[in-house]
Amino acid sequence: MFAYIARHPILDSDRNVYAYELLFRDGRKNCFPDIRPDEATSKILTGSHLTLGLEDIACHKTSFINFHKETLLHGFPSMLDPESVVVEIVETVPTDSSMVTACKQIKDMGYKLALDDHNFDPKWDMFLPYVDIIKVDTLRSDYETIARNIEKFKQAKVQLVAEKVETYEDFNRFRDLGFDYFQGFFFAKPEVIRQRNLPTSKLALLELLQESSNRDFNFERVNGIFERDVGLSYMLLRFINNPTINKRYKISSLRHALNYLGEVELKKFISILALANMGEEKPMELLHLSLVRAKFCELVSQAKKDQDNPPKGFLVGLFSLLDALLDQSMEHLVQKLPIDEEIKQALCGQEGRLRNYLSLARAFESANWLALIKLSGELDLSQKMLHGLFNQAIVWGNEIRQTVSPHFPKSQVRT
């Protein structure tokens, strides 16, 4: 019986998140699990095997969920909300009349349907009247074949998702070809290695980052920096009044906020502000992914009883995508940052505990369950606990993303 989920973002042509594909551990090929119909409602959807609801995992956006033959024939999609779920039909289902009938019934109930890993075989044409979205594996099909078939799907008013898009060059190429959505980690890699300076014009922010890197933390100096910048003061108060951070007290003064947060939490907040500022021109999902990594690595560090100040686990996760944010090599960037040498080494891929924490986060992001099993054994941490920590990190990242970004996009479901 499965218990856990990973997620992959699906971005639109403006690099905003349209949806998340949810991948189920222990299901066949990461599909919705193949279990008896009478088990599904009571054991899966009531939450006894999911520590989060689908809306939390998908950040209240559309969820793409893979279904195989048996779950489609048994009508399992009907247990989920058609307003927020796309039923993804995997390429292993048989192309026969029973499957077409099942898809028609699901479509008639108001669900959107997607064909996964489409290879342009004509045998799939019988599904086209009921399909809203086709996902194309851009590594398995050559560019000429894809280009030749685009017009047929456009005429059928089917939207197209380019899968396994790993570079900005491929993103631009398939966007220009007419694809609507894009799946892959192109957005989490440097677009072009070019000279792009750190935001030195944001003097107050850089002063704060410098102060937060010191063990000799001076609250008076930090308070003075915040007082000089209205925008930073507003963000601090907004952050600390978020229910995820503070459920008891209404805080209205800067000094009260600084004292309430304390040294370690304040250092984390300053680092988040710095990262959000650096990534102003980048996809919001890049900041979101950084936040989830930061919290997860911090929670793993706490589970290992690390005693770090500044909190190194948090910082290594938060800064792990700096190269993508600033389009420079990580080795070049870390030379400019006032961060601990151990963090710099982990960011550059050197062996050590912090690199292992990052590797765990990446295993969750890519649904690499074998790597997760291996790393959990090496760190002597239970897989069940690690899944729980990653779920906590997702919820925290969802909340903080809204706090640090005044332009946080509203949920998108059913376009």
Secondary structure, DSSP 4 states (H G I P E B T S, - for coil): ----EEEEEEEETTS-EEEEEEEETTSGGGPSP---HHHIIIIIITSSS-SS-HHHHTTTSEEEEEE-HHHHHTTGGGGS-TTTEEEEEPTTS--SHHHHHHHHHHHHTT-EEEEEEE---GGGGGGGGG-SEEEEETTTS-HHHHHHHHHHHHHTT-EEEEES--SHHHHHHHHHHT-SEEESSGGGS-SS-------TT-HHHHHHHHHHT-SS--HHHHHHHHHT-HHHHHHHHHHHTSTTT-SS----SHHHHHHHHHHHHHHHHHHHHHHHHHTTTS-HHHHHHHHHHHHHHHHHHHHTT---SS-HHHHHHHTTTHHHHHTS-HHHHHTTS---HHHHHHHTT-SSHHHHHHHHHHHHHTT-HHHHHHHHHHHT--HHHHHHHHHHHHHHHHHHHHHH-TTPPPP----
